[in-house]
Amino acid sequence: MFKIGDAVEAFVVRVSDVEGFATLDKTRTDANKNWSKIVAAKENGDTLEGKVIEVVKGNVGVIVLVDTTRVFVHASQTGLAKNADLSEMLGKTVSLRLTEVSDNKRAKGSISVLLREARKQAEAEFWANIEEGKQYTGKVRSITSFGAFVDLGGVDGMVHTSELSWKRIKSPAEVVSVGDELTVTVKSFDAEKKRVSLGYKTEETNPWNIFKSNYAVGDIVTVKIVNMMPFGAFAEIVDGVDGLIHISQISMTKIAKPADVLEIGQTVDAKITEIDDEKKKVSLSIRVLLEEAKALAEEMPEEEVAEEVVEATDAE
C-alpha cells in the first residue's frame, strides 16, 4: 500500500517517550473521511456502489460495504421477491441509494428504489416508441389460465392462450414456462390503460403452411392414428395437422367401426385424396393404396407372381 516518501494522514493513538515513536491509526481517519462522503451522498441523493458482504440473521436484510462503511439494506429494499433467500446476493456488487444516516454513524440504503426508477424510465421510453407489428424479445414473468405475461422492458404485455400456439391448448403452461425468453409481436395496445396484446405464433410456424409446403394431393404419407370416431379415424400427418380417414376408406371390405382395423398410436401408410384449403381439412385413404396394390398384382403375369411366391417362400 505504501512506499517511502508517501504522505499519510492518520489518527494519533498513542505517543511513547520511552520507545520514541507514536502509534497511528489510518483506518480511523479513512473511516471518518468515508463517513463524510456517505453523509454528502445522502444529502445529494447520489447513487453508490458496494459489495454485499453479509446476510443479517433471520433473513432480515443484507450488509453492503461501501468503501469502508457498512450500509444496512432491509429485505424489502433488496429488490428480491418476498421471502426470497438473500444469500444469493452475497458477493455481488450492487447499486443503492442511502435512505438514512444517523449520528452514531449507521447507514441504511435501498436497492429497490433504483430498480423502480429504472423501470419507470424504461416504461416511459417503451410507450414513446411502441407501435403495432413491432417485435420485442422478453421473458415470461407469470402465467395465468388465459395467457402469459411477458416483460417487454418496463412494461408487461399479455399473450393470450389462443396466440401461443396454432394447436388448441388447455393451458399456457403447455407451451411456455416462467423465465422463458420469447420473441413476440405487438397486436394492439392501449397506452392510457397500459395494456399490450401480443402475438407469439407466426405464419412460419403455422402447421397448415408447413403441411402445404411439403405435401400435395396424391402423396403417400406415413401417419399416426390419434383419434377414432364412428365415421372414421383421425391421423396426424405433421404436428398440428390431422387428416380424416373415412370409415369407407379404411378397408376394402365393409367394417362396423374403425377400431375393427385400427388402433390409437398405430402408424399406417395412406394417400392424400383431398385438401380443403378454406376449411383446412385433409382427406386420407388406406383403401386406395390397397386397391392399387391389388390391381398391380392382378396385372402381373402369372409366371412373375409364381416366381415372387417362390422367392417369398425361399426367404421364409
DRENDO-1510 file (C-alpha; in Angstrom, 1 decimal, always signed):
<recs>
REC; n; res; u; v; w
REC; 1; MET; +0.0; +0.0; +0.0 .
REC; 2; PHE; +2.9; +2.4; +0.7 .
REC; 3; LYS; +6.3; +3.4; -0.4 .
REC; 4; ILE; +8.9; +5.5; +1.3 .
REC; 5; GLY; +8.1; +9.2; +0.9 .
REC; 6; ASP; +4.3; +8.8; +0.8 .
REC; 7; ALA; +2.2; +11.3; +2.7 .
REC; 8; VAL; -0.2; +9.5; +5.1 .
REC; 9; GLU; -3.0; +11.0; +7.1 .
REC; 10; ALA; -3.6; +9.1; +10.3 .
REC; 11; PHE; -5.1; +9.4; +13.8 .
REC; 12; VAL; -2.6; +9.5; +16.7 .
REC; 13; VAL; -3.5; +6.6; +19.0 .
REC; 14; ARG; -0.5; +6.7; +21.5 .
REC; 15; VAL; +2.7; +8.6; +21.9 .
REC; 16; SER; +5.6; +6.8; +23.7 .
REC; 17; ASP; +8.5; +8.8; +25.0 .
REC; 18; VAL; +10.2; +5.6; +26.1 .
REC; 19; GLU; +10.0; +3.8; +22.8 .
REC; 20; GLY; +10.5; +7.1; +20.9 .
REC; 21; PHE; +7.7; +6.8; +18.4 .
REC; 22; ALA; +3.9; +7.4; +18.0 .
REC; 23; THR; +1.3; +4.8; +17.2 .
REC; 24; LEU; -1.0; +5.9; +14.4 .
REC; 25; ASP; -4.4; +4.6; +13.1 .
REC; 26; LYS; -5.0; +5.2; +9.4 .
REC; 27; THR; -8.2; +3.2; +9.2 .
REC; 28; ARG; -9.9; +5.5; +11.7 .
REC; 29; THR; -9.1; +8.5; +9.5 .
REC; 30; ASP; -10.2; +6.7; +6.4 .
REC; 31; ALA; -13.5; +5.8; +8.1 .
REC; 32; ASN; -14.1; +9.4; +9.1 .
REC; 33; LYS; -13.4; +10.6; +5.5 .
REC; 34; ASN; -15.6; +7.9; +4.1 .
REC; 35; TRP; -18.4; +8.7; +6.5 .
REC; 36; SER; -18.3; +12.3; +5.3 .
REC; 37; LYS; -18.8; +11.0; +1.8 .
REC; 38; ILE; -21.7; +8.9; +3.0 .
REC; 39; VAL; -23.4; +11.9; +4.6 .
REC; 40; ALA; -22.9; +14.0; +1.4 .
REC; 41; ALA; -24.2; +11.2; -0.7 .
REC; 42; LYS; -27.4; +11.0; +1.4 .
REC; 43; GLU; -27.9; +14.8; +1.2 .
REC; 44; ASN; -27.4; +14.8; -2.6 .
REC; 45; GLY; -29.3; +11.6; -3.4 .
REC; 46; ASP; -26.2; +10.1; -5.1 .
REC; 47; THR; -26.1; +6.5; -6.3 .
REC; 48; LEU; -23.5; +4.4; -4.6 .
REC; 49; GLU; -21.9; +1.1; -5.3 .
REC; 50; GLY; -20.9; -1.6; -2.8 .
REC; 51; LYS; -20.4; -5.3; -2.3 .
REC; 52; VAL; -22.8; -7.5; -0.3 .
REC; 53; ILE; -20.7; -8.9; +2.5 .
REC; 54; GLU; -23.3; -10.3; +4.9 .
REC; 55; VAL; -26.8; -11.5; +5.3 .
REC; 56; VAL; -28.4; -10.4; +8.6 .
REC; 57; LYS; -29.5; -13.3; +10.8 .
REC; 58; GLY; -33.1; -14.3; +10.2 .
REC; 59; ASN; -33.0; -13.1; +6.5 .
REC; 60; VAL; -33.9; -9.6; +7.7 .
REC; 61; GLY; -31.6; -7.9; +5.3 .
REC; 62; VAL; -28.1; -7.6; +3.9 .
REC; 63; ILE; -25.0; -5.5; +4.7 .
REC; 64; VAL; -23.4; -3.7; +1.8 .
REC; 65; LEU; -19.8; -2.5; +2.2 .
REC; 66; VAL; -19.4; +0.9; +0.5 .
REC; 67; ASP; -15.7; +1.6; +0.7 .
REC; 68; THR; -15.2; +1.1; +4.4 .
REC; 69; THR; -18.8; +1.9; +5.5 .
REC; 70; ARG; -21.3; -0.8; +6.3 .
REC; 71; VAL; -24.8; +0.0; +4.9 .
REC; 72; PHE; -27.8; -2.0; +6.0 .
REC; 73; VAL; -30.4; -2.8; +3.3 .
REC; 74; HIS; -33.7; -4.3; +4.6 .
REC; 75; ALA; -35.0; -7.4; +2.8 .
REC; 76; SER; -38.0; -5.3; +1.4 .
REC; 77; GLN; -35.5; -2.9; -0.2 .
REC; 78; THR; -33.3; -5.5; -1.9 .
REC; 79; GLY; -35.4; -5.8; -5.0 .
REC; 80; LEU; -35.9; -9.5; -4.4 .
REC; 81; ALA; -39.3; -11.2; -4.0 .
REC; 82; LYS; -40.8; -11.5; -0.6 .
REC; 83; ASN; -39.3; -14.4; +1.4 .
REC; 84; ALA; -36.5; -14.9; -1.1 .
REC; 85; ASP; -33.2; -16.3; +0.1 .
REC; 86; LEU; -31.0; -13.3; +0.5 .
REC; 87; SER; -27.8; -15.4; +0.5 .
REC; 88; GLU; -28.0; -15.4; -3.3 .
REC; 89; MET; -26.8; -11.7; -3.1 .
REC; 90; LEU; -23.6; -12.5; -1.2 .
REC; 91; GLY; -20.5; -11.3; -3.0 .
REC; 92; LYS; -22.5; -9.3; -5.6 .
REC; 93; THR; -21.8; -5.7; -6.4 .
REC; 94; VAL; -25.0; -3.6; -6.2 .
REC; 95; SER; -26.1; +0.0; -6.7 .
REC; 96; LEU; -28.0; +1.6; -3.9 .
REC; 97; ARG; -29.3; +5.0; -2.6 .
REC; 98; LEU; -29.0; +5.9; +1.0 .
REC; 99; THR; -32.3; +6.4; +2.9 .
REC; 100; GLU; -31.0; +7.2; +6.4 .
REC; 101; VAL; -27.8; +8.2; +8.2 .
REC; 102; SER; -27.6; +8.6; +11.9 .
REC; 103; ASP; -25.3; +10.4; +14.3 .
REC; 104; ASN; -23.8; +7.1; +15.5 .
REC; 105; LYS; -22.5; +6.5; +12.0 .
REC; 106; ARG; -25.1; +4.0; +10.9 .
REC; 107; ALA; -26.5; +4.0; +7.4 .
REC; 108; LYS; -29.4; +2.4; +5.7 .
REC; 109; GLY; -30.0; +2.1; +2.0 .
REC; 110; SER; -32.3; +0.9; -0.7 .
REC; 111; ILE; -31.6; -1.1; -3.9 .
REC; 112; SER; -35.2; -1.4; -5.0 .
REC; 113; VAL; -35.7; +2.4; -5.2 .
REC; 114; LEU; -33.2; +2.4; -8.1 .
REC; 115; LEU; -34.8; -0.6; -9.7 .
REC; 116; ARG; -38.2; +1.2; -9.6 .
REC; 117; GLU; -36.7; +4.4; -11.1 .
REC; 118; ALA; -35.0; +2.4; -13.9 .
REC; 119; ARG; -38.3; +0.5; -14.7 .
REC; 120; LYS; -40.2; +3.8; -14.7 .
REC; 121; GLN; -37.8; +5.3; -17.2 .
REC; 122; ALA; -37.9; +2.2; -19.3 .
REC; 123; GLU; -41.7; +2.3; -19.2 .
REC; 124; ALA; -41.7; +5.9; -20.5 .
REC; 125; GLU; -39.4; +5.0; -23.3 .
REC; 126; PHE; -41.5; +2.0; -24.2 .
REC; 127; TRP; -44.7; +3.9; -24.6 .
REC; 128; ALA; -42.9; +6.6; -26.6 .
REC; 129; ASN; -41.8; +4.0; -29.2 .
REC; 130; ILE; -44.4; +1.3; -29.3 .
REC; 131; GLU; -46.3; +0.5; -32.5 .
REC; 132; GLU; -48.4; -2.3; -33.9 .
REC; 133; GLY; -46.4; -5.0; -35.6 .
REC; 134; LYS; -43.2; -4.2; -33.6 .
REC; 135; GLN; -41.3; -7.1; -32.3 .
REC; 136; TYR; -39.9; -7.4; -28.8 .
REC; 137; THR; -37.9; -10.1; -27.0 .
REC; 138; GLY; -38.7; -10.6; -23.4 .
REC; 139; LYS; -39.0; -13.1; -20.6 .
REC; 140; VAL; -42.2; -14.7; -19.3 .
REC; 141; ARG; -42.9; -13.2; -15.9 .
REC; 142; SER; -46.1; -15.0; -15.0 .
REC; 143; ILE; -48.7; -17.4; -16.4 .
REC; 144; THR; -52.5; -17.4; -15.9 .
REC; 145; SER; -55.3; -19.6; -17.1 .
REC; 146; PHE; -55.9; -17.3; -20.1 .
REC; 147; GLY; -52.4; -16.4; -21.1 .
REC; 148; ALA; -48.8; -15.5; -20.3 .
REC; 149; PHE; -47.4; -12.1; -19.3 .
REC; 150; VAL; -44.1; -11.1; -20.9 .
REC; 151; ASP; -41.7; -8.4; -19.7 .
REC; 152; LEU; -41.0; -6.1; -22.6 .
REC; 153; GLY; -38.6; -3.9; -20.7 .
REC; 154; GLY; -40.5; -1.8; -18.2 .
REC; 155; VAL; -44.0; -3.0; -19.4 .
REC; 156; ASP; -45.7; -6.3; -19.3 .
REC; 157; GLY; -47.6; -7.5; -22.4 .
REC; 158; MET; -50.1; -10.3; -22.5 .
REC; 159; VAL; -50.0; -13.2; -24.9 .
REC; 160; HIS; -53.5; -14.8; -25.0 .
REC; 161; THR; -53.7; -18.6; -24.9 .
REC; 162; SER; -55.0; -18.5; -28.5 .
REC; 163; GLU; -51.9; -16.6; -29.6 .
REC; 164; LEU; -49.4; -19.0; -28.0 .
REC; 165; SER; -50.0; -22.0; -30.3 .
REC; 166; TRP; -51.6; -23.0; -33.5 .
REC; 167; LYS; -52.9; -26.1; -31.8 .
REC; 168; ARG; -55.7; -25.9; -29.3 .
REC; 169; ILE; -54.2; -26.0; -25.8 .
REC; 170; LYS; -55.8; -26.1; -22.4 .
REC; 171; SER; -53.2; -24.1; -20.5 .
REC; 172; PRO; -50.3; -21.7; -21.5 .
REC; 173; ALA; -48.1; -23.9; -19.4 .
REC; 174; GLU; -48.2; -26.5; -22.2 .
REC; 175; VAL; -46.2; -24.1; -24.4 .
REC; 176; VAL; -44.2; -21.7; -22.1 .
REC; 177; SER; -42.7; -21.6; -18.6 .
REC; 178; VAL; -41.9; -18.6; -16.3 .
REC; 179; GLY; -38.4; -17.4; -17.3 .
REC; 180; ASP; -38.7; -18.5; -21.0 .
REC; 181; GLU; -37.4; -15.9; -23.5 .
REC; 182; LEU; -39.9; -15.2; -26.2 .
REC; 183; THR; -39.9; -13.1; -29.4 .
REC; 184; VAL; -43.4; -11.5; -29.6 .
REC; 185; THR; -45.2; -9.1; -31.9 .
REC; 186; VAL; -47.5; -6.2; -30.8 .
REC; 187; LYS; -51.0; -6.9; -32.0 .
REC; 188; SER; -52.7; -3.9; -30.2 .
REC; 189; PHE; -52.1; -1.6; -27.3 .
REC; 190; ASP; -53.8; +1.0; -25.1 .
REC; 191; ALA; -51.3; +3.5; -23.7 .
REC; 192; GLU; -54.0; +5.1; -21.5 .
REC; 193; LYS; -54.9; +1.8; -19.8 .
REC; 194; LYS; -51.3; +0.5; -20.0 .
REC; 195; ARG; -52.3; -2.7; -21.9 .
REC; 196; VAL; -50.5; -4.5; -24.6 .
REC; 197; SER; -51.8; -7.5; -26.5 .
REC; 198; LEU; -49.1; -9.7; -28.0 .
REC; 199; GLY; -48.8; -12.5; -30.6 .
REC; 200; TYR; -46.3; -15.3; -30.4 .
REC; 201; LYS; -47.3; -17.8; -33.1 .
REC; 202; THR; -46.2; -16.8; -36.7 .
REC; 203; GLU; -47.1; -17.9; -40.2 .
REC; 204; GLU; -43.7; -19.6; -40.4 .
REC; 205; THR; -44.7; -21.9; -37.6 .
REC; 206; ASN; -48.3; -22.4; -38.9 .
REC; 207; PRO; -48.7; -26.2; -39.1 .
REC; 208; TRP; -51.0; -25.8; -42.1 .
REC; 209; ASN; -48.4; -23.8; -44.1 .
REC; 210; ILE; -45.7; -26.4; -43.2 .
REC; 211; PHE; -48.0; -29.2; -44.4 .
REC; 212; LYS; -48.9; -27.4; -47.6 .
REC; 213; SER; -45.2; -26.7; -48.4 .
REC; 214; ASN; -44.4; -30.4; -48.1 .
REC; 215; TYR; -47.4; -32.4; -49.3 .
REC; 216; ALA; -49.9; -32.4; -52.1 .
REC; 217; VAL; -52.9; -34.5; -53.3 .
REC; 218; GLY; -51.7; -37.9; -54.4 .
REC; 219; ASP; -48.8; -38.1; -52.0 .
REC; 220; ILE; -48.4; -41.2; -49.9 .
REC; 221; VAL; -47.7; -40.4; -46.2 .
REC; 222; THR; -47.0; -42.3; -43.1 .
REC; 223; VAL; -49.4; -41.2; -40.5 .
REC; 224; LYS; -50.2; -41.9; -36.8 .
REC; 225; ILE; -53.8; -42.7; -35.7 .
REC; 226; VAL; -54.6; -40.2; -32.9 .
REC; 227; ASN; -58.4; -40.4; -32.6 .
REC; 228; MET; -61.3; -42.5; -33.7 .
REC; 229; MET; -64.9; -41.7; -34.3 .
REC; 230; PRO; -67.9; -43.8; -35.5 .
REC; 231; PHE; -67.4; -42.3; -39.0 .
REC; 232; GLY; -63.7; -42.7; -39.3 .
REC; 233; ALA; -60.2; -42.2; -37.8 .
REC; 234; PHE; -58.1; -39.1; -37.5 .
REC; 235; ALA; -54.4; -39.4; -38.3 .
REC; 236; GLU; -51.6; -37.0; -37.6 .
REC; 237; ILE; -49.7; -36.0; -40.8 .
REC; 238; VAL; -47.5; -33.3; -39.2 .
REC; 239; ASP; -47.6; -31.9; -35.8 .
REC; 240; GLY; -50.8; -29.8; -35.7 .
REC; 241; VAL; -52.4; -31.2; -38.9 .
REC; 242; ASP; -54.6; -34.3; -38.8 .
REC; 243; GLY; -56.3; -35.9; -41.8 .
REC; 244; LEU; -59.5; -37.9; -41.7 .
REC; 245; ILE; -59.6; -41.5; -43.0 .
REC; 246; HIS; -63.3; -42.0; -43.5 .
REC; 247; ILE; -64.6; -45.4; -42.4 .
REC; 248; SER; -65.3; -46.3; -46.1 .
REC; 249; GLN; -61.6; -45.6; -46.8 .
REC; 250; ILE; -60.0; -47.8; -44.1 .
REC; 251; SER; -60.5; -51.2; -45.7 .
REC; 252; MET; -61.5; -52.9; -48.9 .
REC; 253; THR; -64.2; -54.7; -47.1 .
REC; 254; LYS; -67.1; -53.2; -45.1 .
REC; 255; ILE; -66.3; -52.7; -41.4 .
REC; 256; ALA; -68.6; -51.8; -38.5 .
REC; 257; LYS; -66.2; -49.3; -36.8 .
REC; 258; PRO; -62.6; -48.0; -37.3 .
REC; 259; ALA; -61.4; -49.9; -34.2 .
REC; 260; ASP; -62.1; -53.2; -36.1 .
REC; 261; VAL; -59.0; -52.5; -38.1 .
REC; 262; LEU; -57.0; -49.6; -36.5 .
REC; 263; GLU; -55.9; -48.7; -33.0 .
REC; 264; ILE; -54.7; -45.4; -31.4 .
REC; 265; GLY; -51.0; -44.9; -31.8 .
REC; 266; GLN; -50.7; -47.2; -34.8 .
REC; 267; THR; -48.7; -45.9; -37.8 .
REC; 268; VAL; -50.1; -46.6; -41.3 .
REC; 269; ASP; -49.5; -45.5; -44.9 .
REC; 270; ALA; -52.3; -43.5; -46.6 .
REC; 271; LYS; -52.8; -41.5; -49.7 .
REC; 272; ILE; -53.8; -37.8; -49.6 .
REC; 273; THR; -57.0; -37.7; -51.7 .
REC; 274; GLU; -58.3; -34.2; -51.0 .
REC; 275; ILE; -57.0; -30.9; -49.4 .
REC; 276; ASP; -59.6; -28.3; -48.5 .
REC; 277; ASP; -57.6; -25.0; -48.1 .
REC; 278; GLU; -60.6; -23.0; -46.9 .
REC; 279; LYS; -61.6; -25.4; -44.2 .
REC; 280; LYS; -58.1; -26.6; -43.6 .
REC; 281; LYS; -59.1; -30.3; -43.9 .
REC; 282; VAL; -57.3; -33.2; -45.3 .
REC; 283; SER; -58.9; -36.5; -46.6 .
REC; 284; LEU; -56.8; -39.7; -46.5 .
REC; 285; SER; -57.4; -43.2; -47.8 .
REC; 286; ILE; -55.8; -46.5; -46.9 .
REC; 287; ARG; -58.3; -48.3; -49.2 .
REC; 288; VAL; -56.9; -46.6; -52.3 .
REC; 289; LEU; -53.5; -48.0; -51.6 .
REC; 290; LEU; -54.9; -51.5; -51.0 .
REC; 291; GLU; -56.8; -51.3; -54.3 .
REC; 292; GLU; -53.8; -50.1; -56.2 .
REC; 293; ALA; -51.7; -52.9; -54.8 .
REC; 294; LYS; -54.3; -55.4; -55.7 .
REC; 295; ALA; -54.7; -54.1; -59.2 .
REC; 296; LEU; -50.9; -54.1; -59.7 .
REC; 297; ALA; -50.8; -57.7; -58.5 .
REC; 298; GLU; -53.5; -58.7; -60.9 .
REC; 299; GLU; -51.7; -57.0; -63.9 .
REC; 300; MET; -48.6; -59.1; -63.3 .
REC; 301; PRO; -48.1; -62.2; -65.4 .
REC; 302; GLU; -48.8; -65.5; -63.6 .
REC; 303; GLU; -45.2; -66.5; -64.0 .
REC; 304; GLU; -43.9; -63.4; -62.3 .
REC; 305; VAL; -46.5; -63.9; -59.5 .
REC; 306; ALA; -45.4; -67.5; -59.1 .
REC; 307; GLU; -41.7; -66.5; -59.0 .
REC; 308; GLU; -42.5; -63.9; -56.3 .
REC; 309; VAL; -44.3; -66.6; -54.3 .
REC; 310; VAL; -41.4; -69.0; -54.6 .
REC; 311; GLU; -38.9; -66.3; -53.7 .
REC; 312; ALA; -41.0; -65.3; -50.7 .
REC; 313; THR; -41.2; -69.0; -49.7 .
REC; 314; ASP; -37.5; -69.4; -50.0 .
REC; 315; ALA; -36.8; -66.3; -48.0 .
REC; 316; GLU; -39.0; -67.7; -45.2 .
</recs>
